[in-house]
């Protein structure tokens, strides 16, 4: 099951990379509530010599907007969040664990959620369902996503320059 989650159809990656920065924006936005990694699109744009500052800004803005959408999905409708749980393969036990972790760790969990593979995508939705304080959510989510985007662009730039460009 885990391997099937990690295998990304090449058509998904091609779709995002084909549209350049717009594709990265969509990838960043959707990856906030559907487990679609942004690293492949980011690496492709860096290898194509796209401006790294633009990549960082587009990825950050798309990811933050996606975080707001995820919170809104949870806030406005339990039915929608149940459908997303099926897509992300989260069962009731995992959701209950997410509720308990959010109650205990709150903004810290929201801050680190962009770094948590697959499971981190559901945390903003849970925050919305639980009507977590929006001001705390905005600060924690925006900082977490911005720092992750900065790290992705920085480290992928080093990798691409070191290994793929002469």
C-alpha positions in Angstrom: 0.0 0.0 0.0 2.8 2.5 0.9 4.6 1.8 -2.4 1.4 2.5 -4.4 1.2 5.9 -2.6 4.8 6.7 -3.5 4.6 5.9 -7.2 3.5 9.0 -9.0 2.2 8.5 -12.5 4.5 10.2 -15.0 1.4 11.9 -16.5 0.9 13.9 -13.3 4.5 15.0 -13.2 4.5 15.9 -16.9 1.3 17.9 -16.5 2.8 20.2 -13.8 6.2 20.6 -15.5 4.6 21.3 -18.9 3.1 24.5 -17.6 6.2 25.9 -15.9 5.5 28.3 -13.0 1.8 28.0 -13.4 2.1 24.2 -13.1 4.3 24.7 -10.0 1.6 27.0 -8.5 -1.1 24.4 -9.1 1.2 21.6 -7.9 1.9 23.5 -4.7 -1.8 24.3 -4.1 -3.0 20.8 -4.7 -0.2 19.2 -2.7 -1.6 21.0 0.4 -4.5 18.5 0.6 -3.7 15.7 -1.9 -0.4 13.9 -1.6 1.3 15.1 -4.8 5.0 16.1 -4.2 6.3 19.4 -5.5 9.9 18.4 -5.6 9.8 16.9 -9.1 8.3 20.0 -10.6 10.6 22.3 -8.7 13.7 20.3 -9.8 12.6 20.4 -13.4 12.2 24.1 -13.3 15.6 24.6 -11.6 17.2 22.4 -14.3 15.5 24.5 -17.0 17.2 27.5 -15.4 14.0 29.2 -14.2 14.7 32.0 -11.7 15.0 30.4 -8.2 13.4 33.4 -6.5 10.3 33.1 -8.8 10.2 29.4 -8.1 10.3 30.0 -4.3 7.6 32.7 -4.5 5.3 30.7 -6.7 5.7 27.5 -4.7 5.2 29.4 -1.4 2.1 31.3 -2.6 0.5 28.2 -4.1 1.2 26.1 -1.0 -0.2 28.7 1.3 -3.4 29.1 -0.8 -3.7 25.3 -0.8 -3.4 25.4 3.0 -6.3 27.8 3.2 -8.3 25.6 0.9 -7.6 22.6 3.1 -8.7 24.5 6.2 -11.8 25.7 4.5 -12.7 22.2 3.3 -12.5 21.0 6.9 -14.2 24.1 8.3 -17.2 24.0 6.0 -17.9 20.4 5.5 -17.3 17.1 7.2 -18.7 15.4 4.1 -15.9 16.8 1.9 -13.3 15.9 4.5 -14.6 12.3 4.5 -14.2 12.1 0.8 -10.6 13.5 1.0 -9.8 10.9 3.7 -10.7 8.2 1.2 -8.5 9.7 -1.4 -5.6 10.0 1.0 -6.4 6.6 2.5 -6.9 7.8 6.0 -9.1 5.7 8.2 -11.0 6.7 11.3 -8.2 5.6 13.6 -5.7 7.8 11.9 -8.2 10.7 11.9 -8.7 10.3 15.7 -4.9 10.3 16.1 -4.8 13.5 14.1 -7.5 15.1 16.3 -5.6 14.1 19.4 -2.3 15.4 18.1 -3.9 18.7 17.1 -5.5 19.1 20.5 -2.2 18.5 22.2 0.4 20.2 19.9 -1.8 22.7 18.0 0.3 25.3 16.1 3.5 23.3 16.3 1.8 20.4 14.5 0.4 22.8 11.8 3.9 24.4 11.4 5.6 21.0 10.8 2.7 19.5 8.8 4.2 20.4 5.4 7.2 18.2 6.3 5.1 15.1 7.2 4.8 12.9 4.1 1.2 12.0 3.1 -0.2 12.4 6.7 0.7 16.1 6.8 -1.8 16.9 4.1 -4.7 16.0 6.3 -3.7 18.2 9.3 -5.0 21.5 7.9 -8.3 19.8 7.1 -8.5 18.5 10.7 -7.7 22.0 11.9 -10.7 23.3 9.9 -13.0 20.5 11.2 -12.0 21.4 14.7 -12.4 25.1 14.1 -8.8 25.7 15.2 -8.0 29.4 15.8 -7.6 30.9 12.3 -5.0 33.5 13.3 -2.7 30.8 14.9 -3.4 28.6 11.9 -2.4 31.3 9.3 0.9 32.1 11.1 1.9 28.5 11.7 0.9 27.2 8.3 2.4 30.1 6.3 5.7 30.0 8.1 5.9 26.2 7.8 5.1 26.2 4.1 7.5 29.1 3.4 10.4 27.5 5.2 9.8 24.2 3.5 9.6 25.9 0.1 12.9 27.7 0.8 14.6 24.5 1.8 13.3 22.7 -1.3 14.4 25.3 -3.7 17.8 25.8 -2.0 18.7 22.1 -1.7 17.4 21.1 -5.1 19.4 24.0 -6.6 22.5 22.6 -5.0 21.7 19.1 -6.3 20.9 20.2 -9.8 24.0 22.5 -10.1 26.3 19.9 -8.5 25.2 16.8 -10.4 23.4 17.9 -13.6 25.0 21.1 -14.9 28.6 21.5 -15.8 
